[in-house]
Amino acid sequence: MRKTFWFVCLFLGFLFSIIPGLTAAKEQIVYVVPIKDTVEKGLNEFLNRAISTAEKDRAAAIIFEMDTPGGAVDAAAKIGKRISETPVKTVSYINQDAISAGSFIALNTDEIYMQEGSRMGAAGVIDGTGNAADEKAQSYWISAMRGAAEKHGRDPIYAMAMADKSISLPKYGAPAGKFLTLTSTQSLEVGYSEGTVHNFQEVLEKLNLENAEIKEVKEGFADKVARFVTNPYVVPLLLSIGSIGLIVELYSPGLGLAGFAGISSLLLFFYGHLVSGLTGYESIILFVIGLGLIILEFFIAGGIAGILGGIAIIASLFLASSNIVHMGISILIAIITSILAAIIMVKVLGRKMKFFKKMILTDSTSTESGYVSNKTRIDLVGKVGITVTALRPAGTVELEDERIDVVSEGSFIEKDKKVKIIKAEGSKIVVRSIKEEEQ
């Protein structure tokens, strides 16, 4: 009995000793999240969902596999903030480039590993026209780069040099007037990389996670569409196609190709912003109300419904965007493009292409086409007729067996009175009582 007791105790002790190890092994989950192509608002929502999933699974690490030329500063700022806030260990694996906004995102991760030959840096902020942003925007971005480096114990001078041309680091190929871009070797030398690797497996080995369960987070079709349509270069294109399509449709009744393209473009715009988490259904509802008011304008005269509809549509576009300036520029581009397109359709294509001839009235009531305007009866001036009806002041006069609509000079003339035609202007024939004339 005593032997059995000690045997059970030893077995339980052994079991309890290996349970923590089994639990730890089970918790070794690594999420791999891609950061590819341009950084824009759609990417922010995708990464946010990926990080939230990793947090729920209590992942050992999130590895961001990066190859990006950069992108929107505001999107990168939100992504960097979300990465910094997660309690899960974050790692950047730069397998090609982490340029501009990409370098900022990498600096916000706990560790950085770079594939041999990869680069990071060149983080100067530019505006929508490709020129250097204003001083205020540059100051903010340089400060953000510095803060990201300092938070993870990296020398901030290199992060600042990536965004500030005035900082001279000729040793690393960045004299004054040039943004700093670090190679994998240089990054390791200045402490901006924890190691240079040849492949992803080496990253896992350096993290002691080679036996961990790997969960790759891939972008779905909706994520890809959202990223594309929220790109700051694509938004004005969608709005331009949408406005041109609707304008063409207004001039050609029945839903045709132009109307379908216009509506599809606007639906894509709202769909992308909805999936990206940039807006809710309220912006779509406001847009539909605005469109309904504009259609109502065709049945109710006054212009108020059309004006309110236009305001509602523009407001819905601003509501769907997190950047008022960018949306304002996009709307302005769409308006200018629509006006130019309308002029081209009317002046150039209207008389040459069969499709546009349906939209434009090309017939004219010219004399050459057989049309004749009201004939001026100058030949009647001076002749005398008899009033068939009383003139109040308009009425009818009989003249040489012809009944003519006339108007008196202003006074009342009774029926069966003699009148003299004193003026003929187009369809207007003016008469005067002969009695008044004699007086």
Secondary structure, DSSP 8 states (H G I E B T S, - for coil): -HHHHHHHHHHHHHHHHHHHHHHHHHH-EEEEEEEEEEE-HHHHHHHHHHHHHHHHTT-SEEEEEEEEEEE-HHHHHHHHHHHHH-SS-EEEEEEEEEETHHHHHHHTSSEEEEETT-EEE----B-TTSSB--HHHHHHHHHHHHHHHHHTT--HHHHHHHH-TTS-BGGGTB-TTS--EEEHHHHHHTTS-SEEESSHHHHHHHTT-TTSEEEE----HHHHHHHHHTSTTTHHHHHHHHHHHHHHHHHS-S--HHHHHHHHHHHHHHHHHHHTTS--HHHHHHHHHHHHHHHHTTTSTTSHHHHHHHHHHHHHHHHH-S-HHHHHHHHHHHHHHHHHHHHHIIIIITTT-HHHHTTS------GGGT-------GGGTT-EEEESS-BSSEEEEEETTEEEEEEESSS-B-TT-EEEEEEEETTEEEEEEHHHHH-
